[in-house]
């Protein structure tokens, strides 16, 4: 009998290995060719930041590393110190080899999926629902962009650490070994320091410890659990706030233009709750009908859009409050139903999943409302990642606890197979957008790297990349708003190492090489040739030079400089917006108003 069990266990483990191997291969197949994508959007600003750490006064080499814990490079007023440290380390290790950035991102995406599967088995006796719903979660369109864009890795690392912390805590409840609580503290603290919306997640150990299934006979008694829970939570939150105080005490934190007072207002506090509840409904709609997010908005990033988001953005924000209230009512009714049926354990498990999902969304929306429009949170792919994960766990638990899965297996398989195919189809549409946009940038960076590797570009024969080069590239190749505000010199050279930066110059007169704006190859500098090339492009029109929406990006950046009191830079950006789109009446009016504000009638 024992021999049969062992053989059966080996067969199940072998099947799990095959399943996850095939899942990984399928993920790479669907996301191909994302591993070769060059950096996107925020990456360029943070590269620039990394290369200028040594310009901060009075900082040692160690101080520069510490400042990466303290940075908020794009004024989000966030607190995710391990975010900066991770990307700084990756940049030092890999530099311009951005394929390795993408590989690391894919590995952490897959690791989070595997840990979510292991966590789901704590709540399900049957592995089949876990295989199905976790597999579906891996390919949901509404968050799959996290695999295509390797700048959200810190969220997946934080999520993986949180899951590891919860599983270590369940192990403690089973074995009564207090040493495991040390691992719980480390894992949960790392998760919080990776991504601040996980701030309330350590409190989930209180719910976990109340579930009888996880407290076998011989485990820690009730008083000991309360005592150790208090110690764990006390240490985690004390360490978190002490770490915050330490990083701010370094004196290198640059105050953002946003004010802390933006957060503390009653409307945002209430609205964040309605948004979190509404997003459960909205997220499910996207999972089953991903085309609801189309047409996508393609600017410096790809954003979900579609009729519902556009309707809300058009002034019909009451939809969020109505649908959010309805969703909250349904959830409340479900929990009350379980309570009246005395299904207390089921109530606690669903309460655990809802607590983790809703608190993450609430903190995220609460912070985002301070600096963005209400509907912005519904457009970002990464904001659907955690809700999707816990909806998968809820589906696994309900099918395991209340049955019906095997009875209606064919119907469920058919429905979920259709949903999977539908999501993969939409993912491939996004992959095609990225591939088309990144082709010229990838060609340019590859040409530069080849020139450096072959020795053609060196200290004596330097390369000049025109300041306006991003205007000749597709939208996704540059973030105009961040580039104009935070990158004071150059543009694409900041992906290269400190040694390789010596091969670039900001002075075209001192350059031996330039970028051909027609095919993005490396060309010998010839001043007359450069002038003719620019005339040719401006007259015939590079198809990306006046891409739809670039004028709006320059216009919004101009408003920011105007609000800062930098009127010269604001005027330059308003003019750039008009150059991009001469019929942009808002940019024209903004420029006129700016001149009137400066009281210069000649202009």
PADONU-102035 format. One record per residue (C-alpha): residue number from 0; z, x negated, y. Coordinates in nm, 3 decimals. Each point is the difference from the previous one (the first is absolute). Example, Ala and Ser with C-alpha at 12.3 -4.5 7.8 and 13.67 -1.06 7.14 Angstrom:
BEGIN
NODE  nr      pz      px      py
NODE   0   0.780  -1.230  -0.450
NODE   1  -0.066  -0.137   0.344
***
This chain:
BEGIN
NODE  nr      pz      px      py
NODE   0   0.000   0.000   0.000
NODE   1   0.093  -0.279   0.240
NODE   2  -0.322  -0.180  -0.089
NODE   3  -0.208   0.309   0.094
NODE   4   0.175   0.033   0.335
NODE   5  -0.066  -0.364   0.083
NODE   6  -0.366   0.033  -0.097
NODE   7  -0.026   0.320   0.205
NODE   8   0.162  -0.171   0.298
NODE   9  -0.244  -0.290  -0.025
NODE  10  -0.294   0.240  -0.014
NODE  11   0.124   0.186   0.310
NODE  12   0.048  -0.326   0.189
NODE  13  -0.347  -0.114  -0.104
NODE  14  -0.147   0.327   0.125
NODE  15   0.183  -0.040   0.332
NODE  16  -0.141  -0.350   0.042
NODE  17  -0.353   0.121  -0.075
NODE  18   0.045   0.294   0.239
NODE  19   0.111  -0.215   0.293
NODE  20  -0.264  -0.263  -0.071
NODE  21  -0.271   0.266   0.013
NODE  22   0.161   0.153   0.310
NODE  23  -0.010  -0.337   0.178
NODE  24  -0.366  -0.052  -0.096
NODE  25  -0.088   0.350   0.122
NODE  26   0.183  -0.060   0.328
NODE  27  -0.200  -0.316   0.060
NODE  28  -0.320   0.179  -0.094
NODE  29   0.059   0.289   0.241
NODE  30   0.112  -0.227   0.284
NODE  31  -0.277  -0.256  -0.049
NODE  32  -0.099  -0.188   0.218
NODE  33   0.325   0.024   0.202
NODE  34   0.130  -0.334  -0.130
NODE  35  -0.262  -0.172   0.215
NODE  36   0.066   0.196   0.318
NODE  37   0.085  -0.210   0.308
NODE  38   0.316   0.074   0.202
NODE  39   0.020   0.325   0.191
NODE  40   0.146   0.124   0.328
NODE  41   0.364  -0.110   0.048
NODE  42  -0.057  -0.316  -0.205
NODE  43  -0.184  -0.176   0.284
NODE  44   0.287   0.052   0.244
NODE  45   0.261  -0.124  -0.244
NODE  46  -0.214  -0.307  -0.084
NODE  47  -0.002  -0.082   0.371
NODE  48   0.378   0.047   0.011
NODE  49   0.053  -0.238  -0.295
NODE  50  -0.205  -0.275   0.165
NODE  51   0.200   0.021   0.322
NODE  52   0.351  -0.012  -0.140
NODE  53   0.037  -0.360   0.115
NODE  54  -0.050   0.106   0.362
NODE  55   0.332   0.187   0.003
NODE  56   0.243  -0.217   0.200
NODE  57   0.283  -0.178  -0.178
NODE  58  -0.091   0.107  -0.354
NODE  59   0.019  -0.245  -0.290
NODE  60  -0.217   0.033  -0.310
NODE  61   0.277   0.208  -0.159
NODE  62   0.023   0.203   0.319
NODE  63  -0.368   0.089  -0.027
NODE  64   0.055   0.132  -0.351
NODE  65   0.299   0.201   0.121
NODE  66  -0.205   0.143   0.282
NODE  67  -0.234   0.148  -0.261
NODE  68   0.299   0.209  -0.108
NODE  69   0.042   0.114   0.358
NODE  70  -0.353   0.081   0.102
NODE  71  -0.142   0.334   0.099
NODE  72  -0.350  -0.118   0.081
NODE  73  -0.163   0.335   0.077
NODE  74   0.281   0.175   0.186
NODE  75   0.084   0.252  -0.269
NODE  76   0.376  -0.042   0.057
NODE  77   0.031  -0.032  -0.377
NODE  78   0.255  -0.205  -0.191
NODE  79  -0.159  -0.144  -0.312
NODE  80   0.086  -0.372   0.019
NODE  81  -0.129  -0.091  -0.346
NODE  82  -0.340   0.136   0.102
NODE  83  -0.059  -0.289   0.242
NODE  84   0.146  -0.258  -0.236
NODE  85  -0.221   0.110  -0.289
NODE  86  -0.325  -0.010   0.198
NODE  87   0.091  -0.331   0.163
NODE  88   0.058  -0.157  -0.341
NODE  89  -0.323   0.145  -0.140
NODE  90  -0.195  -0.126   0.303
NODE  91   0.145  -0.351  -0.034
NODE  92  -0.088  -0.005  -0.370
NODE  93  -0.349   0.149   0.010
NODE  94  -0.131  -0.019   0.357
NODE  95  -0.363   0.109   0.015
NODE  96  -0.014   0.068  -0.376
NODE  97   0.046   0.370   0.058
NODE  98  -0.098   0.086  -0.358
NODE  99   0.343  -0.128  -0.101
NODE 100   0.164   0.230   0.258
NODE 101  -0.177   0.290  -0.168
NODE 102   0.091  -0.111  -0.352
NODE 103   0.370  -0.013   0.091
NODE 104  -0.029   0.347   0.150
NODE 105  -0.166   0.136  -0.317
NODE 106   0.271  -0.155  -0.218
NODE 107   0.279   0.165   0.199
NODE 108  -0.186   0.333   0.000
NODE 109  -0.015  -0.018  -0.379
NODE 110   0.362  -0.122  -0.032
NODE 111   0.124   0.302   0.194
NODE 112  -0.195   0.230  -0.234
NODE 113   0.154  -0.165  -0.306
NODE 114   0.354   0.019   0.137
NODE 115  -0.053   0.364   0.096
NODE 116  -0.102   0.064  -0.362
NODE 117   0.312  -0.176  -0.132
NODE 118   0.216   0.199   0.241
NODE 119  -0.164   0.327  -0.108
NODE 120   0.101  -0.064  -0.363
NODE 121   0.364   0.035   0.108
NODE 122  -0.072   0.368   0.062
NODE 123  -0.247   0.080  -0.280
NODE 124   0.025  -0.022  -0.378
NODE 125  -0.377   0.022  -0.044
NODE 126  -0.212  -0.288   0.126
NODE 127  -0.320   0.204   0.013
NODE 128   0.079   0.181   0.331
NODE 129   0.095  -0.337   0.151
NODE 130  -0.328  -0.157  -0.110
NODE 131  -0.198   0.290   0.144
NODE 132   0.172   0.058   0.334
NODE 133   0.065  -0.368   0.079
NODE 134  -0.364  -0.072  -0.083
NODE 135  -0.108   0.278   0.233
NODE 136   0.233  -0.132   0.272
NODE 137  -0.172  -0.340  -0.022
NODE 138  -0.333   0.152   0.108
NODE 139   0.101   0.255   0.261
NODE 140  -0.236  -0.030   0.294
NODE 141   0.263   0.082   0.263
NODE 142   0.178  -0.336  -0.045
NODE 143  -0.259  -0.214  -0.182
NODE 144  -0.093  -0.172   0.325
NODE 145   0.314  -0.211  -0.054
NODE 146  -0.185  -0.179  -0.279
NODE 147  -0.313  -0.044   0.211
NODE 148   0.186  -0.138   0.304
NODE 149   0.244  -0.280  -0.080
NODE 150   0.224   0.052   0.304
NODE 151   0.233   0.256  -0.159
NODE 152   0.128  -0.229  -0.275
NODE 153   0.353   0.003   0.144
NODE 154   0.027   0.375  -0.070
NODE 155  -0.089  -0.048  -0.366
NODE 156   0.238  -0.295  -0.030
NODE 157   0.279   0.205   0.157
NODE 158  -0.073   0.297  -0.227
NODE 159   0.000  -0.224  -0.308
NODE 160   0.333  -0.154   0.103
NODE 161   0.154   0.344   0.052
NODE 162  -0.114   0.117  -0.344
NODE 163   0.136  -0.320  -0.155
NODE 164   0.330   0.059   0.180
NODE 165   0.030   0.356  -0.129
NODE 166  -0.078  -0.110  -0.356
NODE 167   0.257  -0.281   0.025
NODE 168   0.255   0.259   0.114
NODE 169  -0.081   0.225  -0.298
NODE 170   0.049  -0.304  -0.222
NODE 171   0.343  -0.050   0.156
NODE 172   0.093   0.363  -0.074
NODE 173  -0.098  -0.056  -0.362
NODE 174   0.163  -0.340  -0.057
NODE 175   0.293  -0.001   0.251
NODE 176  -0.092  -0.358   0.103
NODE 177   0.092  -0.040   0.369
NODE 178  -0.217  -0.311   0.025
NODE 179  -0.302   0.230  -0.005
NODE 180   0.117   0.142   0.331
NODE 181  -0.080  -0.335   0.159
NODE 182  -0.364   0.050  -0.099
NODE 183   0.017   0.357   0.134
NODE 184   0.120  -0.127   0.339
NODE 185  -0.270  -0.268   0.023
NODE 186  -0.284   0.230  -0.107
NODE 187   0.096   0.285   0.234
NODE 188   0.061  -0.234   0.294
NODE 189  -0.340  -0.167  -0.047
NODE 190  -0.165   0.345  -0.016
NODE 191   0.159   0.100   0.332
NODE 192  -0.095  -0.328   0.166
NODE 193  -0.361   0.044  -0.114
NODE 194  -0.044   0.351   0.141
NODE 195   0.247   0.186   0.223
NODE 196  -0.084   0.353  -0.129
NODE 197   0.194  -0.101  -0.314
NODE 198   0.315  -0.021   0.214
NODE 199   0.177   0.296  -0.165
NODE 200  -0.107  -0.072  -0.357
NODE 201   0.314  -0.191  -0.110
NODE 202   0.188   0.331   0.030
NODE 203  -0.199   0.121  -0.301
NODE 204   0.238  -0.185  -0.233
NODE 205   0.254   0.275   0.074
NODE 206  -0.239   0.258  -0.148
NODE 207  -0.094  -0.227  -0.292
NODE 208   0.365  -0.051  -0.091
NODE 209   0.059   0.377  -0.007
NODE 210  -0.264   0.065  -0.269
NODE 211   0.178   0.029  -0.335
NODE 212  -0.297  -0.131  -0.196
NODE 213   0.047  -0.342   0.159
NODE 214   0.376  -0.018  -0.071
NODE 215   0.044  -0.043  -0.376
NODE 216   0.337  -0.007  -0.172
NODE 217   0.170  -0.333   0.053
NODE 218  -0.164  -0.052   0.338
NODE 219   0.187  -0.039   0.331
NODE 220   0.235   0.288   0.081
NODE 221  -0.029   0.223   0.307
NODE 222   0.248  -0.192   0.215
NODE 223  -0.163  -0.334  -0.079
NODE 224  -0.343   0.137   0.088
NODE 225   0.124   0.126   0.336
NODE 226   0.163  -0.336   0.068
NODE 227  -0.305  -0.207  -0.090
NODE 228  -0.237   0.237   0.181
NODE 229   0.206  -0.050   0.315
NODE 230  -0.014  -0.377  -0.045
NODE 231  -0.376  -0.004  -0.061
NODE 232  -0.078   0.220   0.299
NODE 233   0.246  -0.183   0.223
NODE 234  -0.148  -0.341  -0.085
NODE 235  -0.364   0.117   0.027
NODE 236   0.038   0.164   0.340
NODE 237   0.233  -0.268   0.137
NODE 238  -0.247  -0.271  -0.102
NODE 239  -0.287   0.199   0.149
NODE 240   0.164   0.039   0.342
NODE 241   0.130  -0.358   0.001
NODE 242  -0.351  -0.121  -0.077
NODE 243  -0.133   0.211   0.286
NODE 244   0.259  -0.145   0.239
NODE 245  -0.082  -0.353  -0.120
NODE 246  -0.375   0.031   0.057
NODE 247   0.044   0.152   0.345
NODE 248   0.251  -0.272   0.091
NODE 249  -0.273  -0.263  -0.046
NODE 250  -0.124   0.092   0.347
NODE 251  -0.367   0.002  -0.100
NODE 252  -0.048   0.376  -0.029
NODE 253  -0.258   0.119   0.253
NODE 254   0.092   0.340   0.138
NODE 255  -0.283   0.250  -0.060
NODE 256  -0.140   0.227   0.265
NODE 257   0.145   0.298  -0.185
NODE 258   0.362   0.083   0.083
NODE 259   0.281   0.069  -0.245
NODE 260   0.065   0.323   0.188
NODE 261  -0.330   0.136  -0.132
NODE 262   0.169   0.050  -0.335
NODE 263   0.308   0.187   0.108
NODE 264  -0.122   0.340   0.107
NODE 265   0.058   0.334  -0.167
NODE 266  -0.365   0.110  -0.033
NODE 267  -0.092  -0.311  -0.201
NODE 268   0.310   0.036  -0.216
NODE 269  -0.092   0.356  -0.095
NODE 270  -0.377  -0.049  -0.017
NODE 271   0.036  -0.291  -0.246
NODE 272   0.173   0.237  -0.242
NODE 273  -0.277   0.258   0.021
NODE 274  -0.262  -0.273  -0.041
NODE 275   0.171  -0.133  -0.313
NODE 276   0.007   0.348  -0.155
NODE 277  -0.358   0.076   0.110
NODE 278  -0.122  -0.330  -0.147
NODE 279   0.104   0.110  -0.349
NODE 280  -0.239   0.293   0.030
NODE 281  -0.268  -0.208   0.171
NODE 282   0.029  -0.286  -0.249
NODE 283  -0.052   0.235  -0.296
NODE 284  -0.306   0.147   0.171
NODE 285  -0.145  -0.350   0.041
NODE 286   0.074  -0.091  -0.362
NODE 287  -0.189   0.301  -0.135
NODE 288  -0.262   0.026   0.278
NODE 289  -0.046  -0.352   0.145
NODE 290  -0.317   0.106   0.184
NODE 291   0.238   0.187   0.233
NODE 292   0.054  -0.341   0.169
NODE 293  -0.371  -0.033   0.082
NODE 294  -0.179  -0.085   0.220
NODE 295   0.205  -0.316   0.029
NODE 296   0.065  -0.161   0.335
NODE 297  -0.127  -0.359  -0.001
NODE 298   0.120  -0.217   0.287
NODE 299   0.213  -0.314  -0.031
NODE 300   0.132   0.157  -0.323
NODE 301  -0.111   0.289  -0.218
NODE 302   0.201   0.314   0.064
NODE 303   0.009   0.330  -0.185
NODE 304  -0.117   0.283   0.218
NODE 305  -0.163   0.325  -0.108
NODE 306   0.021   0.362   0.115
NODE 307   0.376   0.050  -0.040
NODE 308   0.101  -0.314   0.191
NODE 309  -0.259   0.070   0.269
NODE 310   0.127   0.358   0.033
NODE 311   0.355  -0.127   0.049
NODE 312  -0.116  -0.269   0.246
NODE 313  -0.188   0.268   0.192
NODE 314   0.327   0.153   0.113
NODE 315   0.101   0.209  -0.301
NODE 316   0.314  -0.192  -0.088
NODE 317   0.175   0.322  -0.100
NODE 318  -0.170  -0.041  -0.340
NODE 319   0.238  -0.287  -0.075
NODE 320   0.306   0.207   0.081
NODE 321  -0.120   0.308  -0.189
NODE 322  -0.116  -0.184  -0.314
NODE 323   0.298  -0.239   0.018
NODE 324   0.243   0.293   0.014
NODE 325  -0.175   0.168  -0.292
NODE 326   0.011  -0.319  -0.207
NODE 327   0.368  -0.052   0.080
NODE 328   0.069   0.363  -0.100
NODE 329  -0.179  -0.044  -0.336
NODE 330   0.190  -0.322  -0.074
NODE 331   0.329   0.164   0.095
NODE 332  -0.078   0.301  -0.220
NODE 333  -0.084  -0.230  -0.294
NODE 334   0.327  -0.190   0.032
NODE 335   0.196   0.325   0.037
NODE 336  -0.175   0.137  -0.310
NODE 337   0.110  -0.302  -0.203
NODE 338   0.354   0.032   0.134
NODE 339   0.031   0.368  -0.091
NODE 340  -0.139  -0.070  -0.347
NODE 341   0.269  -0.268  -0.028
NODE 342  -0.264  -0.266  -0.060
NODE 343   0.214  -0.252   0.184
NODE 344  -0.151  -0.313  -0.154
NODE 345  -0.353   0.115   0.079
NODE 346   0.118   0.081   0.351
NODE 347   0.135  -0.353   0.044
NODE 348  -0.317  -0.168  -0.125
NODE 349  -0.226   0.206   0.225
NODE 350   0.248  -0.053   0.282
NODE 351  -0.026  -0.376  -0.058
NODE 352  -0.381  -0.001   0.021
NODE 353  -0.004   0.228   0.305
NODE 354   0.268  -0.208   0.173
NODE 355  -0.197  -0.322  -0.045
NODE 356  -0.330   0.160   0.101
NODE 357   0.124   0.197   0.301
NODE 358   0.225  -0.271   0.146
NODE 359  -0.281  -0.256  -0.013
NODE 360  -0.237   0.241   0.171
NODE 361   0.260   0.110   0.254
NODE 362   0.084  -0.355   0.113
NODE 363  -0.369  -0.090   0.011
NODE 364  -0.102   0.308   0.203
NODE 365   0.306  -0.030   0.225
NODE 366  -0.094  -0.358   0.093
NODE 367  -0.371   0.077   0.032
NODE 368   0.053   0.298   0.233
NODE 369   0.154  -0.233   0.258
NODE 370  -0.331  -0.183   0.052
NODE 371  -0.279   0.223  -0.135
NODE 372  -0.137   0.351   0.008
NODE 373   0.152   0.253  -0.238
NODE 374  -0.305   0.018  -0.229
NODE 375  -0.038  -0.380  -0.030
NODE 376   0.226  -0.021  -0.304
NODE 377  -0.235   0.232  -0.190
NODE 378  -0.295  -0.236   0.048
NODE 379   0.145  -0.318  -0.155
NODE 380  -0.062  -0.065  -0.369
NODE 381   0.319  -0.202  -0.048
NODE 382   0.221   0.292   0.106
NODE 383  -0.105   0.196  -0.311
NODE 384   0.096  -0.280  -0.241
NODE 385   0.369   0.083  -0.051
NODE 386  -0.048   0.381  -0.004
NODE 387  -0.271  -0.040  -0.265
NODE 388   0.228  -0.218  -0.213
NODE 389   0.282   0.253  -0.003
NODE 390  -0.229   0.296  -0.053
NODE 391  -0.115  -0.185  -0.314
NODE 392   0.364  -0.043  -0.108
NODE 393   0.073   0.367   0.065
NODE 394  -0.304   0.101  -0.208
NODE 395   0.110  -0.230  -0.285
NODE 396   0.355   0.135   0.002
NODE 397  -0.095   0.368   0.018
NODE 398  -0.257  -0.022  -0.280
NODE 399   0.248  -0.188  -0.219
NODE 400   0.300   0.224   0.073
NODE 401  -0.160   0.343   0.002
NODE 402  -0.277  -0.057  -0.253
NODE 403  -0.338   0.159   0.000
NODE 404  -0.176  -0.336   0.015
NODE 405  -0.105  -0.015  -0.363
NODE 406  -0.069   0.372  -0.012
NODE 407  -0.246  -0.018   0.288
NODE 408  -0.104  -0.360  -0.055
NODE 409  -0.377   0.061   0.007
NODE 410   0.017   0.202   0.320
NODE 411   0.223  -0.258   0.172
NODE 412  -0.220  -0.289  -0.115
NODE 413  -0.314   0.174   0.126
NODE 414   0.156   0.079   0.340
NODE 415   0.142  -0.348   0.052
NODE 416  -0.322  -0.165  -0.119
NODE 417  -0.191   0.196   0.264
NODE 418   0.257  -0.098   0.264
NODE 419  -0.026  -0.366  -0.107
NODE 420  -0.381  -0.002   0.020
NODE 421   0.010   0.174   0.338
NODE 422   0.244  -0.259   0.138
NODE 423  -0.200  -0.295  -0.137
NODE 424  -0.316   0.143   0.159
NODE 425   0.172   0.009   0.342
NODE 426   0.142  -0.350  -0.052
NODE 427  -0.349  -0.133  -0.061
NODE 428  -0.114   0.156   0.329
NODE 429   0.270  -0.204   0.177
NODE 430  -0.093  -0.314  -0.193
NODE 431  -0.360   0.043   0.116
NODE 432   0.115   0.024   0.364
NODE 433   0.205  -0.318  -0.030
NODE 434  -0.281  -0.185  -0.179
NODE 435  -0.257   0.094   0.264
NODE 436   0.226  -0.086   0.293
NODE 437   0.128  -0.328  -0.140
NODE 438  -0.337  -0.144  -0.106
NODE 439  -0.082  -0.180   0.330
NODE 440   0.359  -0.124   0.052
NODE 441   0.017  -0.127  -0.356
NODE 442  -0.333  -0.176   0.050
NODE 443   0.121  -0.164   0.322
NODE 444   0.330  -0.120  -0.150
NODE 445  -0.176  -0.126  -0.312
NODE 446  -0.249  -0.192   0.215
NODE 447   0.285  -0.156   0.200
NODE 448   0.188  -0.102  -0.314
NODE 449  -0.316  -0.147  -0.149
NODE 450  -0.063  -0.198   0.320
NODE 451   0.354  -0.138  -0.008
NODE 452  -0.013  -0.082  -0.372
NODE 453  -0.333  -0.181   0.036
NODE 454   0.131  -0.198   0.297
NODE 455  -0.256   0.135   0.248
NODE 456   0.278   0.160   0.206
NODE 457   0.261  -0.263   0.081
NODE 458   0.206  -0.149   0.286
NODE 459  -0.306  -0.153   0.159
NODE 460  -0.235   0.292  -0.059
NODE 461   0.206   0.308   0.082
NODE 462  -0.080   0.368  -0.034
NODE 463   0.016   0.247   0.286
NODE 464   0.052   0.370  -0.082
NODE 465  -0.086   0.211   0.301
NODE 466   0.288   0.203   0.139
NODE 467  -0.213   0.315  -0.021
NODE 468  -0.100  -0.057  -0.364
NODE 469   0.200   0.307  -0.120
NODE 470  -0.230   0.220   0.210
NODE 471  -0.292  -0.100  -0.224
NODE 472   0.185   0.082  -0.322
NODE 473   0.085   0.338  -0.154
NODE 474   0.311   0.189   0.102
NODE 475   0.215  -0.104  -0.296
NODE 476  -0.052  -0.370   0.070
NODE 477   0.227  -0.002   0.306
NODE 478   0.282   0.197   0.157
NODE 479  -0.104   0.023   0.366
NODE 480   0.336   0.130   0.123
NODE 481   0.206  -0.272  -0.168
NODE 482  -0.256  -0.271   0.066
NODE 483  -0.013   0.066   0.375
NODE 484   0.378   0.026   0.033
NODE 485   0.137  -0.267  -0.230
NODE 486  -0.269  -0.259  -0.069
NODE 487  -0.028  -0.204   0.318
NODE 488  -0.264  -0.243  -0.121
NODE 489  -0.265  -0.012  -0.269
NODE 490  -0.034   0.255  -0.277
NODE 491  -0.099  -0.073  -0.360
NODE 492   0.099  -0.366  -0.023
NODE 493   0.367   0.088  -0.045
NODE 494  -0.047   0.069  -0.371
NODE 495  -0.054  -0.373  -0.054
NODE 496   0.269  -0.261  -0.053
NODE 497   0.154  -0.207   0.280
NODE 498  -0.206  -0.303  -0.109
NODE 499  -0.323   0.202  -0.004
NODE 500   0.069   0.142   0.346
NODE 501  -0.088  -0.345   0.134
NODE 502  -0.361   0.079  -0.092
NODE 503  -0.020   0.289   0.251
NODE 504  -0.029  -0.002   0.377
NODE 505   0.044   0.267   0.267
NODE 506  -0.243  -0.184   0.228
NODE 507  -0.368   0.063  -0.081
NODE 508  -0.095  -0.315   0.190
NODE 509   0.195  -0.212  -0.247
NODE 510  -0.141   0.166  -0.311
NODE 511  -0.263  -0.130  -0.238
NODE 512  -0.027   0.327  -0.193
NODE 513  -0.001   0.371   0.091
NODE 514  -0.021   0.329  -0.187
NODE 515  -0.342   0.164   0.001
NODE 516   0.075   0.359   0.108
NODE 517  -0.306   0.127  -0.182
NODE 518   0.073  -0.104  -0.358
NODE 519   0.347  -0.162   0.047
NODE 520  -0.112  -0.336  -0.130
NODE 521   0.110  -0.336   0.144
NODE 522  -0.254  -0.133   0.248
NODE 523  -0.038  -0.320   0.202
NODE 524   0.102   0.060   0.359
NODE 525  -0.286   0.020   0.247
NODE 526   0.102   0.151   0.331
NODE 527  -0.343   0.146   0.069
NODE 528  -0.017   0.133  -0.354
NODE 529   0.339   0.165   0.033
NODE 530  -0.106   0.173   0.319
NODE 531  -0.323   0.127  -0.156
NODE 532   0.188   0.115  -0.307
NODE 533   0.244   0.199   0.211
NODE 534  -0.287   0.155   0.196
NODE 535  -0.177   0.089  -0.322
NODE 536   0.304   0.171  -0.146
NODE 537   0.090   0.186   0.317
NODE 538  -0.357   0.123   0.052
NODE 539  -0.085   0.090  -0.358
NODE 540   0.352   0.105  -0.089
NODE 541   0.219  -0.135  -0.274
NODE 542   0.078   0.314  -0.204
NODE 543   0.373  -0.073   0.019
NODE 544   0.016  -0.106   0.364
NODE 545   0.035   0.353   0.131
NODE 546   0.147   0.161  -0.310
NODE 547   0.145   0.346   0.054
NODE 548   0.362  -0.018   0.111
NODE 549   0.014  -0.357   0.127
NODE 550  -0.004   0.128   0.357
NODE 551   0.306   0.213  -0.072
NODE 552   0.183  -0.300  -0.143
NODE 553  -0.062  -0.200   0.318
NODE 554   0.097   0.301   0.211
NODE 555   0.337   0.041  -0.176
NODE 556   0.070  -0.373   0.027
NODE 557  -0.076   0.025   0.372
NODE 558   0.257   0.277   0.044
NODE 559   0.264  -0.222  -0.161
NODE 560  -0.067  -0.284   0.243
NODE 561  -0.004   0.244   0.292
NODE 562   0.343   0.132  -0.102
NODE 563   0.124  -0.360  -0.013
NODE 564  -0.124  -0.062   0.354
NODE 565  -0.272  -0.245  -0.104
NODE 566  -0.275   0.168   0.202
NODE 567  -0.252  -0.284  -0.024
NODE 568   0.003   0.009  -0.380
NODE 569  -0.003   0.380   0.001
NODE 570  -0.309   0.001   0.223
NODE 571  -0.174  -0.250  -0.229
NODE 572   0.064   0.221  -0.302
NODE 573  -0.111   0.319   0.175
NODE 574  -0.323  -0.181   0.093
NODE 575  -0.039  -0.109  -0.362
NODE 576   0.039   0.361  -0.112
NODE 577  -0.276   0.104   0.244
NODE 578  -0.219  -0.284  -0.124
NODE 579   0.043   0.125  -0.354
NODE 580  -0.071   0.360   0.098
NODE 581  -0.144   0.052   0.351
NODE 582   0.052   0.378  -0.030
NODE 583   0.376  -0.034  -0.055
NODE 584   0.115   0.203   0.299
NODE 585   0.367  -0.050  -0.079
NODE 586  -0.041  -0.380   0.024
NODE 587  -0.190   0.039   0.327
NODE 588   0.273   0.225   0.141
NODE 589   0.270  -0.240  -0.119
NODE 590  -0.171  -0.291   0.179
NODE 591  -0.040   0.201   0.323
NODE 592   0.363   0.112  -0.014
NODE 593   0.110  -0.356  -0.060
NODE 594  -0.189  -0.122   0.309
NODE 595   0.143   0.286   0.206
NODE 596   0.345  -0.089  -0.127
NODE 597  -0.056  -0.357   0.119
NODE 598  -0.119   0.138   0.333
NODE 599  -0.310  -0.217   0.014
NODE 600  -0.279   0.218   0.148
NODE 601  -0.260  -0.280  -0.027
NODE 602   0.020   0.018  -0.381
***
